[in-house]
Amino acid sequence: MIKELTHKEYREYVEKKSPKSRVLRNTIRAFIVGGLISVIGQFINNFFTSRGMDIDTAGSLASIIMVFLGALFTGLNIYDDLGKFAGAGSIVPITGFANSIVSPAMEFKSEGYVMGVGARMFVVAGPVLVYGISASIIAGIIYYLLK
């Protein structure tokens, strides 16, 4: 027979079984790793601008390199370890986006390149792209009409 727990007994049981939260440690790790990813991106951007490129071209090249590094580190299973260590700090938008595209593609690689990698690549990032593009179109139309 299953023993009925009171609300108090259940709360004590849950507190005993739940892992202890380390908010301060996790926040510091996320801040440091997210900051380091951003510093690397800024270093790449500064490198290209110091070579005489205009700001737009340097920013585009820095973005491309950061996406490539995010995808590469995901493919080498380094990004997952970074995510376990840094938590939310590892999802800095540009490298986190690359990770969100490459991870499902790697997971479904065994189903083939078309039905596995190709079909599953945008499982996570697809809705983000759809809503982002849709929102930008709506904002553009509103801007055009109010102009």
N, C-alpha and C positions, 0 to 999 in steps of 0.2 A: 504494500500500500504506500502511496506517495504521501509524504508528510506535508501538511499545509504550513507555509511560513507566514509569519506576520510581516507587516510592512517594515518594521524595525529590523527583524531578523534578516529579511531579504536585503535591505540596504547594507547591513553589516557584511553579509556574504559577498555582495557585489564589490564593496570597498576592499575587502580582503583579496578578492580574485583579480581586481583591476590593476593594471600596471601603474606605477607611480608616474605622474607627469613631471617632466623636467622642462618647464616652460622657459626659464632663464637660459639654460644651456642650449636648448633648441633655437631660441631666438638669436643668441650670439652666433651660433654656427651658421644659421641662415643668413644673417647679416654679413658675416665675413665671406662666405662662399659666393653669395650674390654680388657682393661688392667686388670680389676678385674677378668674377666673370665680366663685370662691367668695366673694370680697370683694363682687363685684357683687350676688350673691344675698343676702349678709348685709346690704348697704346697702338693698336693696329691702325685706327683712324689717324692718329697723330703721325704715324710712320708714313702713310701715304700723303698726307698734306705737307709733310716736311720734304717730300720728293717732288713737290711742285704741282700736285693734283689739286683741282678745285674741291671745295667742301662736299658738294653733292656726289662727285665721283668717288672720293675717298670714303664717304659714308656708305655708298653702295657696295664698294669692295670690302669694307669692314663687315658689313652685314652678310655678304656672301661667305666670307671666311668664317664668321661665327656660326652660321648655319652648317657649313661643312664640318667644322670642329664638333658641333653638337651631334651631328649624324655619325661622324667617325667614332667619337667616344661612346655613343650608344651601340654602334656595331661591334666595338671592342669590349663591351660590357663594363666600361669604366663609368659611364654616366649613371648606371643603376647604383653602383657603390657610392658615387657622389650624392645621389638622391637620398640614399639611406643615411648618410652622414649629415647632410645639410638640410634635408627636408625641403621646405618651400623655397629656400635660397637657391636651389638648383633649377627652379623653373623660371629663371629670368627669361622674359618673353622670347628672345630670338633663339637661344639654345634650347629652351624648353619646347618651343614649337618644333624644332628639328627632331628632338627626342620623341615628341608625340606622333610624328609621322613615321619615324624609322622603327620604333618599338613594335607596333602592330604588324608592320611589314615583316620584321624578323620572326615574330611569333607564328605567322601563318605561312612561312616560307615552304614548309613541307607540303602544302596544298598546291604548289606550283607557282610559276611567276605571274600568270594571268589571274587565276582565281584566288590565289593566296596573297602574294605580295601586292599585285596591282589592285585587287578588289578591296583589300583590307587596309591599305596604306593610309587612307583618309578616314578611318573609323572614328578616331578621336578628333583629328584636326579638321575634318570635313565640315561639321556643323559650325565650327569657329569661322571657317572661311565663308560659308554661306551667309551667316548672320553678319559678319564683318562687311562683306561686299554689299549685301542688301542694305545695311545701315548707311554705308557710304553713298549708295545711290539715292536713298531717300533724303539724306542730308544735302546732297548735291542738288536735287530737285527743289528742296525747300530754299536753299541758298539762291538758286536761279530765279525762283518765283518772287522772292523778297528783294531781289536786287533792283 
